[in-house]
Amino acid sequence: MSDLSKDVSSKPVSYACMSCRELKGTVDRFSTYNQSPINELNGLKESIFFIKKKESQYLKKIKSCKAEVKTLTEKLNKELQVIDLAHETMRDKTKELSDKCKELSNAQVKIFELQRKVDQFRNTSFVMNHMMGNLKKEY
């Protein structure tokens, strides 16, 4: 019986050992081949973790900046309304001033004309009175 067990166990053991060695070599070769991508994958997973962590910080910062932009935009719009109102008021006041200047100029022209007429009248009256006074003295 011991001979039979030797024959039976020796063939499969040597056959299995040879096959196992081949498979172990293949497994070792693939393990070595796969180790680089596995290391790269682990590095990428770590990078993704840190990127996601930073992403949440950046998203909070973006949200904060958006709120600040909204506030500044509202302030800017209010200031622009004030500026527009100031421009409109200045335009109205400039037109009003221009109209008043025209009125003043027209009034000055009228005053000048009236002054000239008064001066002419005075000169005419003075001359007439003087002449009349001289005429009365002679008669």
Helices and strands as residue ranges (DSSP letters): H 2-138
